[in-house]
Amino acid sequence: MTLLVDVRHRLGAFRLEAGFASDGGVTALFGRSGSGKTSLIRAIAGLIRPDEGRIVLDGDVLVDTRRDIFVPKHRRRFGYVFQEARLFPHFTVRGNLSYGRWFAPRGEVPDSQDRVVELLGIGHLLDRRPANLSGGERQRVAIGRALLSAPRLLLMDEPLAALDEERKAEILPYLERLRDETKVPIVYVSHAVHEVARLADRVVLMRDGLVVATGPVSDVLSAPTLNSGMDRREMGSVLSGVIASFDPPHRLATVQLKSNVLHVPNSDVAEGAPVRVHIPARDVMLAIERPAGLSALNILDGRIETIVADSDGMVTVRVACGGDVVHARITGLSTERLDLQPGKPVFAVIKTVALDPR
Ligand SMILES: Nc1ncnc2c1ncn2[C@@H]1O[C@H](COP(=O)(O)OP(=O)(O)OP(=O)(O)O)[C@@H](O)[C@H]1O
């Protein structure tokens, strides 16, 4: 799958001038409120007809303003999931799912309903109406309905934004299964860094209608020089590893990274499972001697690669710990006091790590 997007469009005083390429998986459109994420996904959906540009999916030209090509929304065969589930209130869950299937084009075989129901864990809800579902359940049904229309691309615009933290946590594992077990490419709009760190393969970082960085999630979320549009307090490292072992009494998982081991609170992931860890840079401290008597479980030794100063007096230090790179966000004063410089050996003390199944 290849998706090429390159659009320019004026909306009142706002100018969208954005493009990216995706070769499948989950592409996150990420940025602050008002950066243009929704406008861009609406252009991909066919809800906005761009002033200029092209959108091409697998060689199929959906928009080319120079050639006056504009394939209307209903002929693009995309699935949509919005902030609110927008289910039909008078239909049961089963009825809503059948409606999705009804939209699958003739000759296309959508995922079987049983498989989608199982994937999203909604089997026990089939006879209920939307009014009797939680927000998270409604959203899972909306995703199921979209999947059953055999979409070529799934567009999700802040699908978790209307849910409370508990419901978000409940639905994220289903989104991960969707990413890992279906072949449907996803464009996912979010302003929440932990969601993007957890779900995305590629990130398109937007600011003021422009794309300011694009690339693999681990690069975009951690590279301070590229992150001009991103709230630097949100920066962090995204590392891949596998679950090496468990310590059930302490509910801790041991994650083997490229050259380090991390201890992470978690008890639901199988041994050998590939995982991602997200380490916010603000939760990493640096020491020039190995600290003793600390409650932190994870202390990695490494060497400083770069130090980038911000205008707010903070600095982001990139530390290579063998083959794993960790970023620490510390004060400029600490940098001076510890005489931190590129090449200097340091210990990275990691306060929190989030573990995500992969
Ligand atoms: N139809 C319109 N006419 C004029 N301005 C518009 C229109 N639609 C959107 N805008 C403006 O375009 C800018 C980008 O909006 P957009 O919804 O794409 O951003 P966003 O990144 O998705 O933000 P949020 O996360 O808050 O949804 C905003 O300043 C918005 O006010």
The ligand as an ORCA input file, in Angstrom:
! r2SCAN-3c Opt
* xyz 0 1
  N     -14.202     26.050      7.340
  C     -13.263     26.782      7.943
  N     -13.181     28.102      7.760
  C     -12.219     28.848      8.345
  N     -11.282     28.331      9.142
  C     -11.314     27.016      9.380
  C     -12.296     26.165      8.789
  N     -12.060     24.892      9.197
  C     -10.980     24.946     10.002
  N     -10.521     26.199     10.113
  C      -9.354     26.650     10.907
  O      -8.259     25.903     10.457
  C      -7.359     25.658     11.550
  C      -7.028     24.181     11.608
  O      -8.132     23.462     12.069
  P      -8.119     21.887     12.222
  O      -9.436     21.465     12.782
  O      -7.671     21.267     10.959
  O      -6.955     21.676     13.302
  P      -6.662     20.446     14.240
  O      -5.185     20.317     14.278
  O      -7.414     19.248     13.803
  O      -7.186     20.944     15.622
  P      -7.982     20.161     16.804
  O      -7.003     19.207     17.383
  O      -8.374     21.263     17.735
  O      -9.156     19.497     16.134
  C      -8.025     26.212     12.772
  O      -7.449     27.457     13.050
  C      -9.477     26.354     12.369
  O     -10.089     27.406     13.059
*
